[in-house]
Amino acid sequence: MAIISEHHIFLSEEASVGLQTRLKDSITRAIWDRRFAPGDRLPATRALARHLGISRITVSLAYDSLLATGYIASVARSGYFVAPDAPTRLEITTPKRATGIEQLDWSLRLGPVPPALGAQATPADWRQFRFPFIFGEPDIARFPVDDWRDCVRRALGRRHFEQIADDASDRDDPFLVEQIVRRSISGRGVAASVEEVLVTSGAQNALWLTVQVLFGRHGGTVAMEDPGYPELRNLLRQQGLTIHSVAVDREGMKVDQIPAGVGAVFVTPSHQAPTGVTMSMARRRALLERAEADDFVVIEDDYDYEMSYISPSLPALKSLDPRGRVIYVGSFSKSIFPGLRLGYLTADARVVEHARALRTLSERHPPGLSQRTVAYFLSEGHYNSHSRRMRMRMARRNEVLRGALADHGLIPALKRATGGTTLWLQGPEGLDADALAVALREKSVLIEAGSAFYANEVAPRNYMRLGFATIETTQIAEGVALIAEAIREQMS
């Protein structure tokens, strides 16, 4: 048996996690690597705390966690020791496939893989790029991690644990639903009861449920914006629906171009995806009047209404809808972080009842811990505070990006917007933005080519979307200079 010196224990470098976790991970790895052997005695909590410059309670909590997971053992009046049967790092081996046996040809049973993520999907290694002008990823450096961690701790409190651990069947966390009604959709002017709200696994799940409720497997005809959200278009195609693409201008979807006979219209009025344009009040009223006259429903995807900062946000379509024709889809992916996978839909209680039944067949309900954590994040005011700080940052980045583009003679294609986290840019005639995006990767710049957002394969090639939620404000001008240089190189 050896006595482990406190000088042989170091905190891991992961500053994104707490001291207790960093200490626990450091000791765990030492046991895995056999630097600490079974029977070795660990330093006293006081001595280790003094050496690392952390509190003694932090060391004690780390030891308690290691004790609970079987890495160390406690001996009365003697201290802590590496457990004789401490878990070891498993050697991963790949089992050999049996030879001489013909494998089942799944391609005959499954057919082609359905299109899911569009060409605009964010690359997995986007953090390796110096200038990520992309959409949909969080500004993690500014996220209130301590506030979030406190909400997680509260959600895991003894008086709540039984509720979040139980099988909730088809039920949502009532605390979260209450907060959505009181603090989220109310900010959009929407008055709803708890029976008219369903929690979903993000906005995409809400859209899928809506399509299933409205059309099931019997088909139908719908309209959506063009350019528009590729994942929605793929979803509608997969369900066998006939899609009419409706053009977008500086006031949003051209309502007068919606053809007769559609059963539903999908629209992103706050910040149109991908152009960022805000639908005017006249168009909003015209869309609702047209819905009433032609007897179709409207699905309002309000994915990032919180990012309205240039002018006051316009009321949601749902708030202008006295007849209950609008199904409102909201999301916490852009306002909190996308990995959370929580959203909601608000509609007539009968629509919610059907959507709840379908959700139960596929996933029963979103995770209880996530729901309760978000409920606390909303109720404690952290959500509003974080959104307010984000709006201020996005307003500044929007201003800097527009200024940098103007310095190089590049002007956003559609100017009417109340905020958002992207700009829709029209390059010179003849520009190939798809090729431009590939070339810019060599310069550590990420942009989104606009062709992926159009319904027609013969789409305009000179449009691109520049996101600014993830790129640092100080990096914008240099990144834009590289984009402008690449455009000049291609055009010459």
SVG drawing of the C-alpha trace seen along z (x, -y; Angstrom):
<svg xmlns="http://www.w3.org/2000/svg" viewBox="-65 -51 69 71">
<polyline fill="none" stroke="black" stroke-width="0.4" points="0.0,0.0 1.3,-3.5 0.3,-6.9 -0.7,-9.2 0.8,-12.6 -1.5,-15.6 1.2,-16.8 0.3,-13.9 -3.3,-15.1 -4.1,-17.9 -7.3,-19.5 -8.3,-18.8 -8.2,-21.7 -11.9,-21.6 -12.9,-25.1 -16.5,-24.5 -17.2,-22.1 -17.2,-22.6 -14.2,-22.1 -15.8,-19.0 -16.2,-17.3 -12.7,-18.3 -11.2,-16.8 -13.3,-13.6 -12.3,-13.1 -8.6,-13.6 -8.6,-10.9 -10.8,-8.6 -8.3,-8.8 -5.4,-8.1 -7.1,-4.9 -7.9,-3.9 -4.3,-4.4 -3.1,-2.4 -1.1,-5.4 -3.2,-4.9 -3.4,-1.2 -6.0,0.6 -5.2,0.1 -3.4,-3.2 -4.4,-5.8 -5.7,-9.2 -4.6,-12.5 -6.6,-13.9 -9.3,-16.3 -7.8,-19.3 -4.3,-18.7 -5.6,-18.3 -7.9,-21.3 -5.0,-23.5 -2.7,-22.2 -5.3,-22.8 -6.5,-26.1 -10.1,-25.0 -12.6,-24.5 -12.4,-21.4 -16.2,-20.8 -15.4,-20.5 -12.9,-17.8 -15.2,-16.0 -18.0,-16.1 -15.7,-14.7 -14.6,-11.9 -18.2,-11.2 -19.0,-10.9 -16.0,-8.5 -17.1,-6.5 -20.7,-6.2 -19.4,-5.0 -17.1,-2.4 -13.7,-4.0 -12.6,-4.5 -13.5,-3.0 -13.6,-4.6 -12.0,-3.1 -13.1,-4.6 -10.4,-6.7 -7.9,-5.8 -9.1,-7.7 -9.9,-7.0 -8.3,-4.3 -8.5,-3.2 -11.1,-0.4 -9.8,3.2 -12.4,3.6 -12.3,0.1 -13.7,0.0 -11.0,0.1 -11.0,-1.5 -12.7,1.0 -10.7,2.2 -13.1,1.9 -12.8,4.7 -14.8,5.1 -16.3,8.6 -15.5,10.4 -18.4,10.7 -19.2,14.3 -17.9,15.2 -19.6,17.2 -23.1,16.1 -25.1,14.0 -26.4,10.8 -29.9,9.6 -30.3,7.1 -32.1,4.3 -32.1,2.0 -34.8,4.1 -37.0,3.6 -36.2,0.0 -35.8,-1.8 -33.8,-5.0 -32.9,-7.0 -35.4,-9.8 -34.0,-13.3 -33.8,-14.8 -31.1,-17.4 -30.8,-19.9 -27.5,-21.0 -27.5,-24.0 -27.0,-21.7 -24.2,-23.0 -21.0,-20.9 -20.0,-19.1 -16.6,-20.7 -17.8,-24.3 -16.0,-25.4 -12.7,-24.8 -13.4,-27.7 -12.3,-31.2 -15.2,-32.9 -18.4,-30.8 -21.1,-32.9 -23.7,-30.2 -27.2,-29.9 -28.7,-27.8 -25.7,-27.4 -25.6,-29.0 -23.3,-31.7 -22.1,-29.4 -19.5,-31.7 -22.3,-34.1 -24.8,-31.6 -25.6,-31.9 -24.3,-28.5 -24.4,-29.1 -28.0,-30.1 -28.8,-27.0 -26.9,-24.8 -28.9,-26.2 -32.1,-25.4 -31.0,-21.8 -30.2,-21.5 -33.6,-22.8 -35.2,-20.4 -33.3,-17.5 -34.4,-18.5 -35.9,-15.8 -39.4,-17.2 -39.4,-17.2 -37.4,-14.1 -40.4,-11.7 -42.3,-13.6 -39.5,-13.9 -38.5,-10.3 -42.0,-8.9 -43.4,-7.8 -45.6,-10.8 -47.4,-8.8 -48.8,-11.5 -48.6,-14.4 -46.4,-17.4 -44.8,-19.1 -47.6,-21.4 -45.1,-23.9 -43.5,-24.3 -46.8,-24.5 -47.9,-27.3 -44.6,-29.2 -45.1,-28.9 -48.6,-30.3 -47.6,-33.1 -44.1,-34.1 -43.5,-32.9 -46.5,-33.1 -48.1,-35.9 -45.2,-38.0 -46.4,-37.5 -49.9,-38.6 -51.3,-35.1 -53.9,-34.2 -54.1,-30.4 -55.1,-28.0 -52.9,-25.1 -55.1,-22.7 -54.0,-24.5 -50.3,-23.9 -48.3,-20.7 -44.6,-20.4 -42.5,-18.9 -39.0,-17.8 -38.1,-21.0 -39.9,-22.9 -39.2,-20.2 -41.1,-17.7 -44.0,-20.2 -44.1,-20.6 -44.1,-16.8 -46.9,-16.3 -48.9,-19.1 -48.5,-17.5 -49.6,-14.1 -52.7,-15.6 -53.8,-17.6 -53.0,-15.1 -52.1,-11.7 -51.5,-9.3 -54.3,-10.5 -52.3,-13.3 -53.2,-16.8 -52.0,-20.1 -50.0,-22.8 -48.1,-26.0 -44.8,-27.2 -42.4,-30.0 -39.8,-30.0 -37.0,-30.2 -37.9,-28.4 -36.9,-26.0 -35.5,-22.9 -36.3,-20.4 -39.9,-21.4 -40.0,-20.9 -38.4,-17.4 -41.0,-16.6 -43.9,-17.6 -42.5,-15.6 -41.9,-12.5 -45.6,-12.6 -46.6,-12.6 -48.1,-16.1 -48.3,-18.3 -46.3,-21.5 -46.9,-24.9 -43.9,-27.2 -44.9,-30.8 -42.4,-33.6 -41.2,-36.0 -40.5,-39.7 -39.6,-42.6 -43.0,-42.2 -42.9,-38.4 -44.9,-35.7 -46.8,-37.0 -50.3,-36.0 -52.0,-36.7 -49.8,-33.9 -51.2,-31.2 -53.1,-28.9 -56.7,-27.8 -57.3,-24.4 -54.5,-24.3 -55.3,-22.7 -52.5,-24.5 -50.0,-27.3 -46.7,-27.2 -45.1,-30.5 -42.3,-32.1 -43.5,-35.7 -41.2,-37.1 -38.0,-36.4 -38.6,-34.6 -36.3,-31.5 -33.9,-32.1 -34.2,-35.8 -34.9,-37.2 -37.6,-39.5 -40.4,-40.4 -43.9,-39.9 -45.8,-43.3 -49.0,-43.8 -50.9,-44.2 -49.7,-40.8 -50.5,-39.2 -54.1,-40.4 -54.3,-39.5 -53.1,-35.9 -55.7,-35.5 -58.5,-36.9 -57.4,-34.5 -57.4,-31.6 -60.9,-32.4 -62.1,-32.9 -60.4,-29.7 -60.9,-27.6 -57.3,-26.6 -55.2,-26.6 -52.0,-28.5 -48.9,-27.0 -46.9,-29.8 -43.3,-28.8 -42.1,-31.5 -38.7,-30.0 -36.7,-33.1 -39.2,-35.9 -37.0,-36.8 -34.4,-38.3 -36.4,-41.4 -34.3,-44.5 -34.4,-46.9 -38.0,-47.8 -40.8,-46.5 -41.9,-43.0 -45.2,-42.7 -48.0,-40.6 -48.0,-36.9 -50.5,-35.7 -52.0,-33.6 -52.8,-36.7 -54.8,-38.1 -56.7,-34.9 -60.2,-34.9 -61.3,-31.7 -58.5,-29.4 -57.2,-28.7 -53.5,-29.3 -51.3,-26.6 -48.4,-28.3 -45.0,-26.6 -42.4,-27.9 -38.9,-26.7 -36.3,-27.1 -33.5,-26.0 -32.5,-29.4 -33.2,-31.3 -31.6,-28.7 -29.6,-26.1 -30.4,-23.7 -29.1,-20.6 -32.0,-21.0 -34.5,-19.8 -37.6,-21.4 -40.3,-23.3 -44.1,-23.6 -47.2,-24.1 -50.2,-26.1 -53.6,-25.4 -57.2,-24.6 -57.5,-22.1 -58.8,-19.4 -55.7,-19.8 -53.5,-19.5 -55.5,-16.4 -54.8,-14.6 -51.1,-15.8 -50.7,-14.5 -52.0,-11.0 -49.6,-10.9 -46.7,-12.0 -47.4,-9.3 -47.1,-6.6 -43.6,-7.8 -41.9,-9.1 -44.5,-9.4 -43.2,-12.8 -40.1,-14.9 -37.6,-14.3 -39.0,-15.4 -35.7,-16.8 -35.4,-19.1 -38.9,-20.3 -38.7,-21.1 -35.3,-22.8 -36.7,-25.1 -39.7,-25.8 -37.4,-27.2 -35.2,-29.0 -38.4,-30.8 -39.9,-31.4 -36.7,-32.8 -36.4,-35.4 -33.2,-33.9 -34.8,-33.4 -35.9,-37.0 -32.5,-38.3 -30.6,-36.1 -32.8,-37.0 -32.4,-40.7 -28.6,-40.4 -28.7,-38.4 -30.8,-41.0 -28.2,-43.7 -25.4,-41.6 -27.2,-40.7 -28.2,-44.3 -24.5,-45.3 -23.4,-42.4 -26.1,-43.2 -24.8,-46.8 -21.2,-45.7 -22.0,-43.1 -24.0,-45.6 -21.3,-48.2 -18.6,-45.7 -20.6,-44.5 -21.2,-48.1 -17.5,-48.8 -17.1,-46.2 -20.1,-47.2 -22.2,-44.3 -25.8,-45.0 -28.4,-42.7 -31.0,-41.6 -34.1,-42.3 -33.9,-45.1 -37.2,-44.9 -36.5,-43.0 -37.1,-43.6 -34.0,-41.7 -32.9,-38.1 -29.5,-36.5 -28.9,-36.3 -28.6,-38.5 -29.7,-37.3 -27.0,-38.5 -27.3,-38.8 -24.0,-38.6 -23.3,-39.9 -25.0,-38.4 -23.1,-35.2 -21.7,-34.4 -21.8,-30.8 -22.4,-30.9 -22.1,-27.1 -18.6,-27.2 -17.9,-30.3 -18.8,-28.4 -16.3,-25.6 -13.5,-28.1 -14.1,-30.0 -13.6,-26.9 -9.9,-27.0 -9.8,-30.5 -11.5,-29.2 -14.8,-31.0 -18.2,-29.3 -21.2,-30.6 -24.5,-29.1 -25.2,-29.0 -28.7,-30.1 -29.5,-27.5 -30.3,-24.9 -33.4,-26.9 -35.2,-26.9 -37.7,-24.4 -36.6,-24.3 -33.3,-22.6 -32.6,-25.3 -32.3,-27.9 -30.6,-31.3 -26.9,-30.7 -25.8,-34.1 -27.6,-34.2 -26.1,-33.3 -27.1,-33.5 -24.7,-35.0 -25.4,-34.2 -23.8,-36.2 -25.0,-34.5 -21.7,-32.5 -19.0,-34.7 -17.4,-37.2 -18.1,-40.8 -14.4,-41.6 -14.1,-38.9 -16.9,-40.1 -15.0,-42.7 -12.0,-40.4 -14.4,-37.6 -16.4,-39.9 -13.1,-41.0 -12.3,-37.4 -15.8,-36.9 -15.5,-40.0 -12.0,-38.9 -13.3,-35.4 -16.2,-37.0 -13.7,-39.2 -11.5,-36.2 -14.4,-34.1 -15.9,-37.0 -12.5,-37.8"/>
</svg>
